[in-house]
Amino acid sequence: MVSTNVVGILGGMGPAAGADFVRLFVQACAQQMRARGEPVRDQSFPEHWLAQVPVPDRTGALASAEQGAHQPLEPMLQALGRLAALGSRAVAIACNTAHAWHGSLQARFPQVELLHMARETAQQLAAQGATEVALMATEGTYRVRLYEEALAEAGLGCHVPLADERQTIMRGIFEGVKAGNLPLAERCFSEVALRLAERHGPVTIIMGCTEVPLGLQGSAAVAGLRLVDPAQVLAEALARRAYGA
Amino acid sequence: MVSTNVVGILGGMGPAAGADFVRLFVQACAQQMRARGEPVRDQSFPEHWLAQVPVPDRTGALASAEQGAHQPLEPMLQALGRLAALGSRAVAIACNTAHAWHGSLQARFPQVELLHMARETAQQLAAQGATEVALMATEGTYRVRLYEEALAEAGLGCHVPLADERQTIMRGIFEGVKAGNLPLAERCFSEVALRLAERHGPVTIIMGCTEVPLGLQGSAAVAGLRLVDPAQVLAEALARRAYGA
């Protein structure tokens, strides 16, 4: 019998990305069992809880100066407290931009290990020998330099898109994935990914917003590019915590 | 601003099906917003919680007479109690066979509306004018006549597979989906679906185990058949409760 820890997922930002994160986590758990030579069966998965709660838009709050920045924090604190009360040893946040509040959330619940999506991704890329990457993310994520700092700590350089390309990414996120228009999302994201590859060569492109993989999944236009999904990296990290690795 | 109710999902049976149920629920919520002429945005989704807890195998417990039948009930009661404590007004169980304990679970938490997957499906099929259907399910679900009774209440007849076909379904569920071998699952489920269609003509086939759609999704072999996914029907019913419909 496999001994496991209870873990939590803080989602709702957006809800489709939260649901997809659970799928990635379940796959990562099955992979843990296979790596241990254990049969994959329902009862060997760790207990895990997904909280999908309404949270004010993260990029909007980060853009509206001091008075707006607390707004996403309150519902996230409440949901994280409930995940902790349910026994979660570790929690993953299924939203890149929300990591702007990672420090405040972690400080309030020191008994829970709150994983950090950008740091997990930077460490994995560094271990694979990468030296520079390109980043597709929200304006909020660029504003707080979430990936730039995590990548620099791991010794990696980071290319960011031009202003108009950032707008195209935001359009793909909000008018595309979040509004349920996936063909629009695919067009927006593919265009920017191809431009980054053209400008910076064969660097790995970080899909640094959980909505981006949802729009790029299965896109033939970007089939030749090296894309990394931080949500997948984070799901694997959470599965390792669940199995005590 | 849309006013919504908190709802819960009781999953882990198996975990991949639970994750997929959240995906179906999120899609059904977006459909609710569109039907109301509301824009689809993160903050308009209802708060929802997914509990994925280890639960002893349901079919195994139902087959092992009285002493085994309580085993799945205890962890389900505990998880349902926690979903209720989180404020869930309605809860869906993302497993058909687990509905053998629906009455015991509902009796213990009368303050929560515990939806019934088979009854929701039977009512929808009756409303669409169906008079008879065929059922693909686990041995446990056949044993407790979960769908036969719900369908009879709604005035529908139910064809069930032969003994060897039932074994093929169980193989697709356990050696296929639950063990991560999707090609095997697709072969098993397609074979039985085609045999049912050959024997009973163009009746609707109920995919009455949450693992079956995961194995049949995208199967070209069954493209011409009329398949209904009770998990989708249940997800739509839960979304209606979340939006107070």
Boltz contact constraints between the chains, C-beta under 6 A:
constraints:
  - contact:
      token1: [A, 14]
      token2: [B, 42]
      max_distance: 6.0
  - contact:
      token1: [A, 15]
      token2: [B, 26]
      max_distance: 6.0
  - contact:
      token1: [A, 15]
      token2: [B, 45]
      max_distance: 6.0
  - contact:
      token1: [A, 16]
      token2: [B, 26]
      max_distance: 6.0
  - contact:
      token1: [A, 19]
      token2: [B, 22]
      max_distance: 6.0
  - contact:
      token1: [A, 19]
      token2: [B, 23]
      max_distance: 6.0
  - contact:
      token1: [A, 19]
      token2: [B, 26]
      max_distance: 6.0
  - contact:
      token1: [A, 22]
      token2: [B, 19]
      max_distance: 6.0
  - contact:
      token1: [A, 22]
      token2: [B, 22]
      max_distance: 6.0
  - contact:
      token1: [A, 23]
      token2: [B, 19]
      max_distance: 6.0
  - contact:
      token1: [A, 26]
      token2: [B, 15]
      max_distance: 6.0
  - contact:
      token1: [A, 26]
      token2: [B, 16]
      max_distance: 6.0
  - contact:
      token1: [A, 26]
      token2: [B, 19]
      max_distance: 6.0
  - contact:
      token1: [A, 30]
      token2: [B, 180]
      max_distance: 6.0
  - contact:
      token1: [A, 40]
      token2: [B, 179]
      max_distance: 6.0
  - contact:
      token1: [A, 40]
      token2: [B, 180]
      max_distance: 6.0
  - contact:
      token1: [A, 42]
      token2: [B, 14]
      max_distance: 6.0
  - contact:
      token1: [A, 43]
      token2: [B, 54]
      max_distance: 6.0
  - contact:
      token1: [A, 45]
      token2: [B, 15]
      max_distance: 6.0
  - contact:
      token1: [A, 47]
      token2: [B, 53]
      max_distance: 6.0
  - contact:
      token1: [A, 48]
      token2: [B, 52]
      max_distance: 6.0
  - contact:
      token1: [A, 49]
      token2: [B, 51]
      max_distance: 6.0
  - contact:
      token1: [A, 50]
      token2: [B, 50]
      max_distance: 6.0
  - contact:
      token1: [A, 51]
      token2: [B, 49]
      max_distance: 6.0
  - contact:
      token1: [A, 52]
      token2: [B, 48]
      max_distance: 6.0
  - contact:
      token1: [A, 53]
      token2: [B, 47]
      max_distance: 6.0
  - contact:
      token1: [A, 54]
      token2: [B, 43]
      max_distance: 6.0
  - contact:
      token1: [A, 179]
      token2: [B, 40]
      max_distance: 6.0
  - contact:
      token1: [A, 180]
      token2: [B, 30]
      max_distance: 6.0
  - contact:
      token1: [A, 180]
      token2: [B, 40]
      max_distance: 6.0
